[in-house]
Amino acid sequence: MAARPPTAPLANAPAVITTPRFVGVRLSDADLRDFQDFYAAPEVMATLSSDGKVWPRRDSARLFRRHLSHWKKHGFGTWMFRDGPGGPFVARAGLRAVDVGSGLEVELFYGVHPERWGRGIATEVAESVIDAAFQGVGLAELVGFTLPTNHASQRVMEKCGFRPEGEISHAALRHLLFRLSSSARPLVDARP
């Protein structure tokens, strides 16, 4: 049976997550510009949509507000990862309650600033969010999904231990669905 997101938090996710190279901080109003710039990058949008069109700032601002609200409703959400506290934006990653066709699940999502692609950052931040999901929030399972053409994202999920589960329709597009159970995850902490 799939893990169901809590209607009230099982436990609050940490406000700060650290990786060997980065600091992830719970999304706040101060992150709006970096969030909008992320969705205005053509390289990013090519991985998230079929047409690759960048989002107008008003659309990404609406999504930003939904991400802020998600924290209040569920006790987990988006972290903005930076090179040290207050440093340059590197990636955004998090947990989101989403219906993948069989009821609510919790999705792991991640995205790296295009200037930082190819450096293992997506796997690093994804691993830290998975730890927060299983150890901090107390979830038993996570799902992840991606467009079939996004092979880099599929590799990240596989490196993190996710297994393919089939296909779903999300945002009117075909996606590949992956799943990870906390019981299948090795208890390894690679942090120094």
Secondary structure as a PSIPRED ss2 file (coil, helix, strand):
# PSIPRED VFORMAT (PSIPRED V4.0)

   1 M C   1.000  0.000  0.000
   2 A C   1.000  0.000  0.000
   3 A C   1.000  0.000  0.000
   4 R C   1.000  0.000  0.000
   5 P C   1.000  0.000  0.000
   6 P C   1.000  0.000  0.000
   7 T C   1.000  0.000  0.000
   8 A C   1.000  0.000  0.000
   9 P C   1.000  0.000  0.000
  10 L C   1.000  0.000  0.000
  11 A C   1.000  0.000  0.000
  12 N C   1.000  0.000  0.000
  13 A C   1.000  0.000  0.000
  14 P C   1.000  0.000  0.000
  15 A C   1.000  0.000  0.000
  16 V E   0.000  0.000  1.000
  17 I E   0.000  0.000  1.000
  18 T E   0.000  0.000  1.000
  19 T C   1.000  0.000  0.000
  20 P C   1.000  0.000  0.000
  21 R C   1.000  0.000  0.000
  22 F C   1.000  0.000  0.000
  23 V E   0.000  0.000  1.000
  24 G E   0.000  0.000  1.000
  25 V E   0.000  0.000  1.000
  26 R E   0.000  0.000  1.000
  27 L C   1.000  0.000  0.000
  28 S C   1.000  0.000  0.000
  29 D H   0.000  1.000  0.000
  30 A H   0.000  1.000  0.000
  31 D H   0.000  1.000  0.000
  32 L H   0.000  1.000  0.000
  33 R H   0.000  1.000  0.000
  34 D H   0.000  1.000  0.000
  35 F H   0.000  1.000  0.000
  36 Q H   0.000  1.000  0.000
  37 D H   0.000  1.000  0.000
  38 F H   0.000  1.000  0.000
  39 Y H   0.000  1.000  0.000
  40 A C   1.000  0.000  0.000
  41 A C   1.000  0.000  0.000
  42 P H   0.000  1.000  0.000
  43 E H   0.000  1.000  0.000
  44 V H   0.000  1.000  0.000
  45 M H   0.000  1.000  0.000
  46 A H   0.000  1.000  0.000
  47 T H   0.000  1.000  0.000
  48 L H   0.000  1.000  0.000
  49 S C   1.000  0.000  0.000
  50 S C   1.000  0.000  0.000
  51 D C   1.000  0.000  0.000
  52 G C   1.000  0.000  0.000
  53 K C   1.000  0.000  0.000
  54 V C   1.000  0.000  0.000
  55 W C   1.000  0.000  0.000
  56 P C   1.000  0.000  0.000
  57 R H   0.000  1.000  0.000
  58 R H   0.000  1.000  0.000
  59 D H   0.000  1.000  0.000
  60 S H   0.000  1.000  0.000
  61 A H   0.000  1.000  0.000
  62 R H   0.000  1.000  0.000
  63 L H   0.000  1.000  0.000
  64 F H   0.000  1.000  0.000
  65 R H   0.000  1.000  0.000
  66 R H   0.000  1.000  0.000
  67 H H   0.000  1.000  0.000
  68 L H   0.000  1.000  0.000
  69 S H   0.000  1.000  0.000
  70 H H   0.000  1.000  0.000
  71 W H   0.000  1.000  0.000
  72 K H   0.000  1.000  0.000
  73 K H   0.000  1.000  0.000
  74 H H   0.000  1.000  0.000
  75 G C   1.000  0.000  0.000
  76 F C   1.000  0.000  0.000
  77 G C   1.000  0.000  0.000
  78 T E   0.000  0.000  1.000
  79 W E   0.000  0.000  1.000
  80 M E   0.000  0.000  1.000
  81 F E   0.000  0.000  1.000
  82 R E   0.000  0.000  1.000
  83 D C   1.000  0.000  0.000
  84 G C   1.000  0.000  0.000
  85 P C   1.000  0.000  0.000
  86 G C   1.000  0.000  0.000
  87 G C   1.000  0.000  0.000
  88 P C   1.000  0.000  0.000
  89 F E   0.000  0.000  1.000
  90 V E   0.000  0.000  1.000
  91 A E   0.000  0.000  1.000
  92 R E   0.000  0.000  1.000
  93 A E   0.000  0.000  1.000
  94 G E   0.000  0.000  1.000
  95 L E   0.000  0.000  1.000
  96 R E   0.000  0.000  1.000
  97 A E   0.000  0.000  1.000
  98 V E   0.000  0.000  1.000
  99 D E   0.000  0.000  1.000
 100 V C   1.000  0.000  0.000
 101 G C   1.000  0.000  0.000
 102 S C   1.000  0.000  0.000
 103 G C   1.000  0.000  0.000
 104 L E   0.000  0.000  1.000
 105 E E   0.000  0.000  1.000
 106 V E   0.000  0.000  1.000
 107 E E   0.000  0.000  1.000
 108 L E   0.000  0.000  1.000
 109 F E   0.000  0.000  1.000
 110 Y E   0.000  0.000  1.000
 111 G E   0.000  0.000  1.000
 112 V E   0.000  0.000  1.000
 113 H C   1.000  0.000  0.000
 114 P H   0.000  1.000  0.000
 115 E H   0.000  1.000  0.000
 116 R H   0.000  1.000  0.000
 117 W C   1.000  0.000  0.000
 118 G C   1.000  0.000  0.000
 119 R C   1.000  0.000  0.000
 120 G C   1.000  0.000  0.000
 121 I H   0.000  1.000  0.000
 122 A H   0.000  1.000  0.000
 123 T H   0.000  1.000  0.000
 124 E H   0.000  1.000  0.000
 125 V H   0.000  1.000  0.000
 126 A H   0.000  1.000  0.000
 127 E H   0.000  1.000  0.000
 128 S H   0.000  1.000  0.000
 129 V H   0.000  1.000  0.000
 130 I H   0.000  1.000  0.000
 131 D H   0.000  1.000  0.000
 132 A H   0.000  1.000  0.000
 133 A H   0.000  1.000  0.000
 134 F H   0.000  1.000  0.000
 135 Q H   0.000  1.000  0.000
 136 G H   0.000  1.000  0.000
 137 V H   0.000  1.000  0.000
 138 G C   1.000  0.000  0.000
 139 L C   1.000  0.000  0.000
 140 A C   1.000  0.000  0.000
 141 E E   0.000  0.000  1.000
 142 L E   0.000  0.000  1.000
 143 V E   0.000  0.000  1.000
 144 G E   0.000  0.000  1.000
 145 F E   0.000  0.000  1.000
 146 T E   0.000  0.000  1.000
 147 L C   1.000  0.000  0.000
 148 P C   1.000  0.000  0.000
 149 T C   1.000  0.000  0.000
 150 N C   1.000  0.000  0.000
 151 H H   0.000  1.000  0.000
 152 A H   0.000  1.000  0.000
 153 S H   0.000  1.000  0.000
 154 Q H   0.000  1.000  0.000
 155 R H   0.000  1.000  0.000
 156 V H   0.000  1.000  0.000
 157 M H   0.000  1.000  0.000
 158 E H   0.000  1.000  0.000
 159 K H   0.000  1.000  0.000
 160 C C   1.000  0.000  0.000
 161 G C   1.000  0.000  0.000
 162 F C   1.000  0.000  0.000
 163 R E   0.000  0.000  1.000
 164 P E   0.000  0.000  1.000
 165 E E   0.000  0.000  1.000
 166 G E   0.000  0.000  1.000
 167 E E   0.000  0.000  1.000
 168 I E   0.000  0.000  1.000
 169 S E   0.000  0.000  1.000
 170 H E   0.000  0.000  1.000
 171 A C   1.000  0.000  0.000
 172 A C   1.000  0.000  0.000
 173 L E   0.000  0.000  1.000
 174 R E   0.000  0.000  1.000
 175 H E   0.000  0.000  1.000
 176 L E   0.000  0.000  1.000
 177 L E   0.000  0.000  1.000
 178 F E   0.000  0.000  1.000
 179 R E   0.000  0.000  1.000
 180 L E   0.000  0.000  1.000
 181 S E   0.000  0.000  1.000
 182 S H   0.000  1.000  0.000
 183 S H   0.000  1.000  0.000
 184 A H   0.000  1.000  0.000
 185 R C   1.000  0.000  0.000
 186 P C   1.000  0.000  0.000
 187 L C   1.000  0.000  0.000
 188 V C   1.000  0.000  0.000
 189 D C   1.000  0.000  0.000
 190 A C   1.000  0.000  0.000
 191 R C   1.000  0.000  0.000
 192 P C   1.000  0.000  0.000
